[in-house]
Amino acid sequence: MGSPPARPPAAGRGGPPRPLISPASLQAAVARLGAELSAAYPDGVLLVGVLKGSVPFLADLVRHLGASASVDFLAISAYAENTGRVRLLKDLDTDVWGRDVVLVEDIVDTGLTATYVLGELRRRQPRSVEVCTLLDKAVRRLVPVPLRYVGFEIGDEFVVGYGMDFEEQYRNLDRIVAADLNTLRGDAAAYVGTLYRS
Ligand code: IMP
């Protein structure tokens, strides 16, 4: 996983992965968010993605922007066990000072990661900074995060696909499925046979 959850998610339901968001629904949401961003930033915007989970979403999103857009990435460490503490592993190449910036996230769960990254960005004095997240797991929020652009709100479940992983598996699924964490903890590849055709 990009970062292990800071507190355990709801107990898994067991059994096979459950389809949650189809490729068509994902693409419709990305198109909607692209249109919203195009309207909000007619003079261009810098999209900042957090590696690695945001990559498929950001790659699709940027192709729906009608105005010029730059892209940059940063990487942060997983939480230290039982703390919300993260640190910057890879910094941006771009100076965000005076820029309109949108932080692009795959999922906002407790909100600790987005809060940390927003703090880093704001410290560098962009002209504006907003958050665009594909998924909002609002029910698990520990720290309030201002989410300006949201694809879907989901419940308290662990999901994989379309960028999101468990131990680096399942990022390349074209859809999002709800997974049973206990099953994956027993065998990270447990769903490979079910979720991939070959
Ligand atoms: P946060 O709890 O909002 O700080 O989220 C931290 C990170 O945990 C996210 O950026 C994801 O990388 C990861 N994460 C949280 N929930 C899930 C999930 O359901 N599936 C996969 N990764 C998740």
Residues whose N, C-alpha, C, O or C-beta is under 5 A from the ligand:
A	BS01	IMP	M1 G2 S3 G53 I107 V108 D109 T110 G111 L112 T113 A114 E157 F158 V159 V160 M164 D165
